[in-house]
């Protein structure tokens, strides 16, 4: 047994720990029932179908990241403070996964939720393809001794999930909320996006440190494998995106957003962008504005949280009014 020592130099790991704590939230802070009227009146059947499917897909990916991704990446992390950061991020992935169900519970019948999560997700070929591709890297860590190369590539896969693959699902709730539709649900998705931004950044930072310890031959091999994974995921993501968004006329916008986030994922790993720089939909660009307490047309709740630290118990005398 070892004991984690936080009394060390205030470094980047400390910064990421503090940022994760600062962003903490839970789904019950949001009253999704406010969205029922908009859900029924502002969206047509095809739009509601697309919305349900992107949330179901996100539920599956967050479940995987919370159950396997973060725990297995943490398993062989030598710095115990980094382990703590990964553990906290894993807990947040579970909150994300639960949050989608909170939205479903308010907006659709339970039978529809059961179908989406129990039948549609397991049977969707594109969802299963990307989940399996990423999970294979995680499962290489499920043994007593793991080469540094596998530790690095598992982090690459994690960065691609959290900085790249999630975002085809994030697009639609943000797009609608930016137009004043189902805004509370959109704000939950925005909170998840802010979390995934810090998760991808931290994991990328950790990956870059591991990359420096690889031999030149391993570095060359890792770079080739990274780009292959990037493009395999991209080709699959185009199919997934077309299937969901084509009928509502958003395929090209989402495709541009996927490419934008692929470049962001590469930046987290220390690489230049692969895809051409394009302007993304301005509604989405506004949604990604992470200035704290940003109460604009998009935001229902703002990004700044005030947590009460000086709390006193309520006494009987508090209810005596003279």
Residue, then its C-alpha position, 0 to 999 in steps of 0.5 A: x500500500x502507498x499513500x498519495x502525497x499532495x504536499x508536492x510542488x503546485x504543478x499541472x496535475x494540481x491545476x487539473x485537479x482544481x479545475x475538475x473540482x471547480x466544474x463539479x455538478x450533478x444532473x439534479x441541479x437542472x429542471x428538465x421538465x421546463x423543456x417539455x413544452x418546447x420538446x412537444x411544440x418546437x421540434x418535429x418528429x424527425x428532429x425528436x428522433x435525431x435528438x433521442x438517438x444522439x443522446x442514446x449514443x452519448x449514453x453508451x460512450x459515457x458508460x464505457x468511459x466511466x466503467x472501463x476507460x478511466x479506471x483502466x487508464x488510471x490502473x497503471x498510472x504511477x503518479x498517484x495524484x494523476x490517478x486521483x484526477x482520473x478517478x474523479x473524471x471517471x466519476x463525472x463520466x458516470x454523472x454524464x451517463x446518468x444525465x442523459x437518462x434524466x433528460x429522457x425521463x422528462x421528455x419521453x416515455x420509459x418504453x422509448x428510453x428502454x428501446x433506445x438504450x437496451x436495443x438501439x445502442x447495442x444494435x447500431x453498427x457505427x456506435x458499436x464499431x467506435x466503442x469496440x475500437x477504443x475499448x480494445x486499447x483500454x483492455x490491453x491495460x487489464x493485466x499486471x504488467x503493461x508496456x509504456x507503448x500500450x499506456x500511451x496508445x490507451x490515452x490516445x484512444x481516450x483523447x479521441x473519445x473525449x475530444x473528438x468522437x463525443x462531439x457529433x452527439x453534442x452538436x444537436x442539443x447545443x444547436x437547438x438550445x442556441x435557438x431557444x429550444x429545449x434549453x435546459x437539456x442543452x445546458x446539461x450537454x454544455x456542462x458535459x462538453x466543458x467536462x470533456x474539454x478538461x478531460x481530453x486536455x489532461x489525458x493529452x498532457x499525460x500522454x505527451x509525457x509518456x510519449x517522451x519515454x518511448x524509444x524513437x522506433x516506438x514513437x514512429x510506430x505510435x504516430x502511425x497508429x494514432x493517425x490510422x485510429x484517427x481516420x478509422x474513427x473518422x470514416x465511421x463517424x461520417x456514416x454515423x453522422x449521415x444516418x442521424x443528421x441527413x434527414x434534418x439537413x445538418x450533415x455538412x455542419x456536423x461533419x465540419x464540427x467533427x473535423x474541427x474536434x479531430x484537430x482539437x484532439x490532435x492538439x491535445x496530443x501535441x500534433x498539428x491539425x489534420x483536417x482543413x480549418x473551417x468555420x463551424x456553425x456560429x450557434x455552436x461556436x457560441x455554445x463553446x464559449x467557456x467564459x465563466x458566468x456566461x449568461x447569454x442567449x444560450x445559457x440557462x444557468x451560467x458556468x460559475x458555481x457558488x458552493x456554500x461552505x459556511x452552513x449552519x443547521x436550521x433550528x426551531x427558533x429560525x421559524x419564530x417571526x416577531 
